[in-house]
């Protein structure tokens, strides 16, 4: 594999990893206020 193709592949994978990390961070920031999805609320 040529060096430039390897470099492009590493950069693309790094972008996906950073994007996944940002999504996980944002989900953790916004999920603190919502109730657990496994808990069902009773309507009265």
N, CA, C and O atoms as a printed pandas DataFrame, in Angstrom:
     atom_number atom_name residue_name chain_id  residue_number  x_coord  y_coord  z_coord
0              1         N          UNK        A               1    0.864   -1.181    0.000
1              2        CA          UNK        A               1    0.000    0.000    0.000
2              3         C          UNK        A               1    0.901    1.231    0.000
3              4         O          UNK        A               1    1.789    1.356    0.844
4              5         N          UNK        A               2    0.673    2.134   -0.941
5              6        CA          UNK        A               2    1.503    3.349   -0.984
6              7         C          UNK        A               2    1.333    4.189    0.279
7              8         O          UNK        A               2    0.310    4.127    0.961
8              9         N          UNK        A               3    2.345    4.957    0.560
9             10        CA          UNK        A               3    2.351    5.754    1.792
10            11         C          UNK        A               3    1.226    6.777    1.820
11            12         O          UNK        A               3    0.616    6.986    2.868
12            13         N          UNK        A               4    0.938    7.415    0.700
13            14        CA          UNK        A               4   -0.109    8.440    0.698
14            15         C          UNK        A               4   -1.493    7.830    0.922
15            16         O          UNK        A               4   -2.334    8.441    1.582
16            17         N          UNK        A               5   -1.740    6.642    0.387
17            18        CA          UNK        A               5   -3.027    5.974    0.619
18            19         C          UNK        A               5   -3.151    5.562    2.077
19            20         O          UNK        A               5   -4.230    5.661    2.662
20            21         N          UNK        A               6   -2.055    5.101    2.668
21            22        CA          UNK        A               6   -2.068    4.736    4.081
22            23         C          UNK        A               6   -2.341    5.957    4.948
23            24         O          UNK        A               6   -3.103    5.880    5.912
24            25         N          UNK        A               7   -1.726    7.072    4.611
25            26        CA          UNK        A               7   -1.944    8.311    5.366
26            27         C          UNK        A               7   -3.391    8.774    5.268
27            28         O          UNK        A               7   -3.972    9.189    6.271
28            29         N          UNK        A               8   -3.980    8.711    4.085
29            30        CA          UNK        A               8   -5.378    9.097    3.909
30            31         C          UNK        A               8   -6.297    8.169    4.693
31            32         O          UNK        A               8   -7.264    8.625    5.303
32            33         N          UNK        A               9   -6.008    6.884    4.682
33            34        CA          UNK        A               9   -6.816    5.922    5.438
34            35         C          UNK        A               9   -6.752    6.213    6.930
35            36         O          UNK        A               9   -7.777    6.183    7.610
36            37         N          UNK        A              10   -5.566    6.493    7.445
37            38        CA          UNK        A              10   -5.415    6.804    8.867
38            39         C          UNK        A              10   -6.166    8.085    9.226
39            40         O          UNK        A              10   -6.798    8.158   10.280
40            41         N          UNK        A              11   -6.102    9.083    8.367
41            42        CA          UNK        A              11   -6.805   10.345    8.635
42            43         C          UNK        A              11   -8.313   10.137    8.635
43            44         O          UNK        A              11   -9.007   10.675    9.498
44            45         N          UNK        A              12   -8.833    9.366    7.683
45            46        CA          UNK        A              12  -10.276    9.121    7.614
46            47         C          UNK        A              12  -10.753    8.351    8.840
47            48         O          UNK        A              12  -11.792    8.678    9.412
48            49         N          UNK        A              13  -10.009    7.341    9.242
49            50        CA          UNK        A              13  -10.374    6.578   10.436
50            51         C          UNK        A              13  -10.325    7.470   11.673
51            52         O          UNK        A              13  -11.193    7.373   12.540
52            53         N          UNK        A              14   -9.322    8.336   11.761
53            54        CA          UNK        A              14   -9.222    9.250   12.901
54            55         C          UNK        A              14  -10.411   10.205   12.946
55            56         O          UNK        A              14  -10.907   10.522   14.028
56            57         N          UNK        A              15  -10.873   10.664   11.790
57            58        CA          UNK        A              15  -12.040   11.551   11.756
58            59         C          UNK        A              15  -13.272   10.818   12.277
59            60         O          UNK        A              15  -14.044   11.386   13.049
60            61         N          UNK        A              16  -13.465    9.566   11.868
61            62        CA          UNK        A              16  -14.604    8.793   12.358
62            63         C          UNK        A              16  -14.511    8.562   13.865
63            64         O          UNK        A              16  -15.524    8.629   14.561
64            65         N          UNK        A              17  -13.321    8.293   14.374
65            66        CA          UNK        A              17  -13.147    8.070   15.804
66            67         C          UNK        A              17  -13.453    9.347   16.586
67            68         O          UNK        A              17  -14.114    9.290   17.623
68            69         N          UNK        A              18  -12.988   10.480   16.108
69            70        CA          UNK        A              18  -13.261   11.750   16.779
70            71         C          UNK        A              18  -14.757   12.056   16.742
71            72         O          UNK        A              18  -15.314   12.533   17.731
72            73         N          UNK        A              19  -15.407   11.790   15.620
73            74        CA          UNK        A              19  -16.844   12.036   15.511
74            75         C          UNK        A              19  -17.626   11.131   16.461
75            76         O          UNK        A              19  -18.581   11.583   17.093
76            77         N          UNK        A              20  -17.236    9.868   16.570
77            78        CA          UNK        A              20  -17.903    8.950   17.498
78            79         C          UNK        A              20  -17.686    9.397   18.941
79            80         O          UNK        A              20  -18.597    9.303   19.763
80            81         N          UNK        A              21  -16.502    9.876   19.246
81            82        CA          UNK        A              21  -16.234   10.390   20.586
82            83         C          UNK        A              21  -17.068   11.613   20.899
83            84         O          UNK        A              21  -17.567   11.753   22.015
84            85         N          UNK        A              22  -17.227   12.504   19.928
85            86        CA          UNK        A              22  -18.051   13.694   20.132
86            87         C          UNK        A              22  -19.513   13.325   20.341
87            88         O          UNK        A              22  -20.192   13.930   21.170
88            89         N          UNK        A              23  -20.004   12.336   19.594
89            90        CA          UNK        A              23  -21.382   11.891   19.790
90            91         C          UNK        A              23  -21.575   11.263   21.166
91            92         O          UNK        A              23  -22.588   11.501   21.824
92            93         N          UNK        A              24  -20.609   10.465   21.599
93            94        CA          UNK        A              24  -20.710    9.838   22.924
94            95         C          UNK        A              24  -20.671   10.901   24.019
95            96         O          UNK        A              24  -21.417   10.816   24.994
96            97         N          UNK        A              25  -19.807   11.897   23.860
97            98        CA          UNK        A              25  -19.722   12.981   24.844
98            99         C          UNK        A              25  -21.027   13.770   24.890
99           100         O          UNK        A              25  -21.524   14.083   25.972
100          101         N          UNK        A              26  -21.584   14.092   23.728
101          102        CA          UNK        A              26  -22.832   14.853   23.682
102          103         C          UNK        A              26  -23.981   14.048   24.271
103          104         O          UNK        A              26  -24.834   14.607   24.961
104          105         N          UNK        A              27  -24.020   12.748   24.012
105          106        CA          UNK        A              27  -25.073   11.908   24.580
106          107         C          UNK        A              27  -24.959   11.853   26.090
107          108         O          UNK        A              27  -25.970   11.884   26.792
108          109         N          UNK        A              28  -23.739   11.771   26.596
109          110        CA          UNK        A              28  -23.555   11.739   28.047
110          111         C          UNK        A              28  -23.957   13.071   28.683
111          112         O          UNK        A              28  -24.493   13.095   29.791
112          113         N          UNK        A              29  -23.700   14.179   27.981
113          114        CA          UNK        A              29  -24.068   15.489   28.507
114          115         C          UNK        A              29  -25.578   15.668   28.556
115          116         O          UNK        A              29  -26.102   16.268   29.495
116          117         N          UNK        A              30  -26.280   15.154   27.559
117          118        CA          UNK        A              30  -27.722   15.388   27.475
118          119         C          UNK        A              30  -28.539   14.300   28.145
119          120         O          UNK        A              30  -29.737   14.489   28.356
120          121         N          UNK        A              31  -27.938   13.165   28.490
121          122        CA          UNK        A              31  -28.728   12.077   29.056
122          123         C          UNK        A              31  -28.845   12.175   30.573
123          124         O          UNK        A              31  -29.534   11.353   31.179
124          125         N          UNK        A              32  -28.201   13.144   31.204
125          126        CA          UNK        A              32  -28.248   13.224   32.661
126          127         C          UNK        A              32  -29.632   13.629   33.156
127          128         O          UNK        A              32  -30.000   13.286   34.280
128          129         N          UNK        A              33  -30.411   14.353   32.344
129          130        CA          UNK        A              33  -31.719   14.813   32.789
130          131         C          UNK        A              33  -32.860   13.883   32.468
131          132         O          UNK        A              33  -33.937   14.010   33.050
132          133         N          UNK        A              34  -32.656   12.942   31.552
133          134        CA          UNK        A              34  -33.771   12.084   31.161
134          135         C          UNK        A              34  -33.792   10.818   32.008
135          136         O          UNK        A              34  -32.742   10.342   32.438
136          137         N          UNK        A              35  -34.969   10.275   32.248
137          138        CA          UNK        A              35  -35.054    9.048   33.049
138          139         C          UNK        A              35  -34.487    7.860   32.279
139          140         O          UNK        A              35  -34.335    7.915   31.058
140          141         N          UNK        A              36  -34.179    6.795   32.997
141          142        CA          UNK        A              36  -33.659    5.589   32.364
142          143         C          UNK        A              36  -34.708    5.032   31.410
143          144         O          UNK        A              36  -35.904    5.068   31.697
144          145         N          UNK        A              37  -34.252    4.519   30.282
145          146        CA          UNK        A              37  -35.187    4.017   29.281
146          147         C          UNK        A              37  -35.845    2.708   29.742
147          148         O          UNK        A              37  -36.907    2.351   29.231
148          149         N          UNK        A              38  -35.245    1.995   30.682
149          150        CA          UNK        A              38  -35.798    0.735   31.132
150          151         C          UNK        A              38  -36.928    0.911   32.135
151          152         O          UNK        A              38  -37.685   -0.026   32.388
152          153         N          UNK        A              39  -37.049    2.097   32.704
153          154        CA          UNK        A              39  -38.065    2.348   33.732
154          155         C          UNK        A              39  -39.331    2.851   33.044
155          156         O          UNK        A              39  -39.303    3.851   32.326
156          157         N          UNK        A              40  -40.436    2.149   33.270
157          158        CA          UNK        A              40  -41.716    2.556   32.693
158          159         C          UNK        A              40  -42.497    3.341   33.730
159          160         O          UNK        A              40  -42.573    2.958   34.897
160          161         N          UNK        A              41  -43.081    4.453   33.278
161          162        CA          UNK        A              41  -43.896    5.250   34.198
162          163         C          UNK        A              41  -45.352    4.835   34.092
163          164         O          UNK        A              41  -45.862    4.563   33.005
164          165         N          UNK        A              42  -46.018    4.791   35.255
165          166        CA          UNK        A              42  -47.449    4.474   35.258
166          167         C          UNK        A              42  -48.242    5.761   35.036
167          168         O          UNK        A              42  -47.935    6.798   35.623
168          169         N          UNK        A              43  -49.244    5.686   34.201
169          170        CA          UNK        A              43  -50.140    6.830   34.060
170          171         C          UNK        A              43  -51.336    6.613   34.985
171          172         O          UNK        A              43  -51.933    5.537   35.017
172          173         N          UNK        A              44  -51.670    7.671   35.739
173          174        CA          UNK        A              44  -52.772    7.490   36.694
174          175         C          UNK        A              44  -54.017    8.207   36.285
175          176         O          UNK        A              44  -55.024    8.146   36.990
